[in-house]
């Protein structure tokens, strides 16, 4: 019986046990929790005799893995990101690498970004904690936040999720939308109903800035101390893409100095996030544990997609949404 490894996807088979039971009719299924920094040689050995991998956000599969492991035939990412697999190496070694189509996650992640705007701007979590501590009327000045309507929102990366987030902010809250996306021409951004801008202009003018771009060598820590200093001291930064897009220590320092108002994120540079992380000690910070897609509609569709990839490859057919670059 062929083996399936479900790596770092705690949700798979939990809300929908029928999914994992369906796989177990044809395959030997093992759920694995592997460290983010696992060496590729060790990973290759760990996955001996495994034919199909369902993969979460880590660890990394690169050239070394594919050189040392000839058993894996498919890596199906349980998400839209593909920075933890060297797609070119996978293709070179005849391994299918697939991801979830953007449309499956669009609304879930965009809604999470908007929720983080609201929670941070309205001090929702801080207010809730005060209520639970019996501090209903004490130090209410700590809870003064920002109005969302008629503000300026900056979107960095106008992919499908960024576009959906921008639509909600524009049509739901009458926000002006400034977009920085060097891969889109100004005409496409304007045709979408938004204003194309340089990154510096987005940072300087926006009240809310939301990151919706891929993590690459070029975008790693694209928001650091220099960029934070350009932002309004009333600005809120949102990150539902990848934790390493921002220098988290620089964000913590900027909050400490009052250079920005708040930070909302659904991701961290290293996951799970250290509970002693300096960011978690700052006011006006709301961080969720990478749960944007945690709604039943989205999770079910994601589970079905990666399962269908396995069934297709096992039947000698090509899966859908193959990443090769």
N, C-alpha and C positions, 0 to 999 in steps of 0.2 A: 504493500500500500504506500503510495507516494505521500510525502510529508509536506505540511504547510506550517510555516512559522509566522505567528502573529506577534510582531515586535513593537512593544511600547504603544499599544492601542488598548488601553484599559477598558474602553467603552465597547469594544467589539464582543458581541455575544452576551453583553450584560442587559441592556434594555430590550434587545431582540434575540433571546436565546435560540429562537428557531433558525437564525442565520448560521450560527456555529454548528447546530445539530445537522443542518443540511450539508455543510462541508464534511462533517464527520462520517457521513454515509459513504463518501468516496475517498476521503483522505485521513491521514493521521495528523491531527491538529495540535500544536503546542503553542501556548501563549508564553511569551518571554518578555521580561523587563531587563533591558540591557543598558549599561551606562552610556551617557552622551559621548564620552571621550574614549570609547572602546577602540583598541588598536585593530587595524584591518586584518592583520594576520590572525589575531585571536578570533575575530568575527568570522573569518573564512573557515576556521576550524570548528567553531561553534555551529555553523550551518552546514556541516557535512551531511550529505544524504537528504538535504532539504531541497525540494523542487521549486516551491513557490513561497514568496515572502510577502506578507502584508505589513507595510511599514508605517510607523508613526513619524515623528519629527527628527528622530535620531536613532542609531548612530550614523556615521558616514560610510558610504560604500564607494570606494574609489578604485583606481587601477590595480592597486595591490590586492584588494579583495578579489577582483575578477580574475587576476592571474593565478591566485592560489585556490580558488573555488570554482570548479566546473560543474557543480551539481545544480546550483540555482538557475532556473530558466526564466523566472519572472519576478520582478520587484514591483508590486502595486502599491503606490503611495496612497495612504488613507488621508488625502488632503490635496490641495492644489499646488503647494510649494514643491520644488525639486532641487533645492540647494544641498540636500544631504545625499544625493546620488550623482556620481559623475556619469551623465547620460551618454557622452561620447564613448567612454570606456565600456559601458554596458552594451552599447550597440556593437562595438568592436569585438566583443567576446560573445556575441549572439544571445544576449540576455534582453528580454523585453523589459522596458521601464515605462510604467504608466502612472498617470495622476488622475485625480478627480476633475471632471470638467468644471470650469469656473461657474457655470450657471447653477450647479448644485449648492455651492457655498455663498453665492452672491448676497442674497438677502440676509442670511444668518450672520455673516461677518459685518456687513454694512450696518445692520441693526445693532450689533454689539458696539460698533464704533460710535453710533449715535447715542446709545445708552451710556457709554463712558463719558461722552460730552455732557450729557444731562446730569449724571451722577457727580461728576467733578464740579461742574458749574453751579450746581444746586447744593453741594456739600451733603449729599444724600447719606453716605455711609457715616460721616461724622455726626450728623443729626440723629441717625438711628442709634449710634453708640451712646450719645448723650441721653436719649430717651430711656434706653435700657439701664443706664446708671442712675436714673432718677434725677437727671440734671436738666429738666425740661426748660427752666427759665434762666439758667446760669450762663454767663459769658456768651450771650447770643451773638455778640459781635464776631465771634469766631466762625459763625455760620453764614456770614454775608457772602453771597456769590455773584454770579453773572446772569444777565438775561440773554437768552439764546436768539430770540426773534430779532430780525433786522440787523444781525451781526455780519461779519465778513468771515467766511470759511476758506481756508487754504487746503487744497488737496494735492498731495505729492504722489503722483502716479495715477493716471486716469485709465486704469484697466477696468475690468467689469465690476469689481467690488468698489473701486474708487468712484466710478461713475454712479453706481447705485447710491453710495453714501452721499455724493454731491447732490443727486436728485432729491433725496430726503431733506437735506439741509436747505436746498433752494425752495422747493415747493411746500415743504412742511413748516419751515421757519422763516421764509422770505429772506434768506441769506444771499449775499453776493458771493459767487464762487470764483476764487482765483485758483488756477491750475498750473502746476509745474510738471511737465512731462516732456523730457528732451526727445523721446521717441515718437511723439505725435506732432504733426504740423499744427501751426496756429489755426489753420482753417478747420481742421477736425475738432479742435477744442471749441472754437466759436460756434460751429454747427451743432455742437452738443448743448449750446446755450450757456457756456461758461467763458471766463476771461483768461487767455493764456498770459503767463507771467514768467519772469526769471525767478529762480529760487529765492534770491535775496529780496525780491519784491513781495513774494508770498510771506516770507518770514517777518518782514517789517510791517505789513498791512493787516494780516489776518488776526482775528480774535481766537479762532480755533484752527489748529493745523493738524491734519490727519495723514498718516503715512500709509500708502497703499502700493508699495513697490517691492520688487524682489530683492533678496539679499545677495549681493555679488561683492567682489573685491572692491568695486568702485563705490558701492553704496554702504559698505560697512562703516558705521559711525558717521554717516552723512550728517547727522545732527549731533554736533559736539559743542564745546564751550563757545567757539566763535559764532556759530549759528544761533545759539540760545541768546547770546548778547544782542542779536539783531531783533529779537522778538519783543513784543510789547510786554510790559510787566504785568499786564492783565491777561495775557494769552494762556491758552490751554493747549498742550501737545497731546495728541492721541496716537497710539501705536497698536494696531491690530494685525500687523504684517509679520515682522520678525524683530526679536528683541535687539539684535546687534545692529539694527539700523541707527540706534541712538547710543551715545556714550552715557550709560546709566549713571555713572558717578558724576559726570558733568551736569546731568539733569538734576541730581540730588543737590549739587552745589548751587545751581541756578535757583532752585526752589528755596534753599536756605538763605540766599542773598536777596530774594524777592525779585529776581530778574524775570521770572515768569510766574503765573498764578498757580497752574496745576498740571498734572500729568496723569493720563488715563491709559492703561495698557492691558492687553490680553496676552502678553508674551513677555519673556525675559531673555536676556542674552544667554544665561545658563539656566536650564530648567531641570528639576524644580528650583524655584527661586529660594535663595538662602533666607530664612526668616529673620536673620540679622542684617540683611541688606540695608544700607543707608537710606535708600529710597523709601523703605517701609516706615521709616521714622519721621518722614516729612509730612506736613499738613497738605491737604488738597491733592492727595495721591490716591487713586483707585486702581488696583491691579487685580485682574481676574486670572485664574490659573489655566490659560489657554483653553477656554470653554466656549468660544464664540459659536462653534458649530453644535453645541450641546442643546439642540432641540430635536424632537423626535422625527420631524419631517426630514431634516437635513441628514441626521445620523442614519436613518433607514436607507436613504438614497445612496449615501456614501458606502454603506455596507454592501448593498446590492451591486454597486459598480465594481468594487474590488473582487467580489465573488464571481461576477460574470467574467472578469479578466482571467481568473483561474480556470473556469470551465471552458472558455474559448481556447486557451493555450493547451489545456489538457486534451482538447479535441483536435489539436493540430491546426488551429486557426489563429489568426492574429488578433490580439485584444484591441480595444479602442483607446484613443487618447494617448498614444505612444509619444514619449519625449525622446528626442534623439540628439539635441544640441547641448 
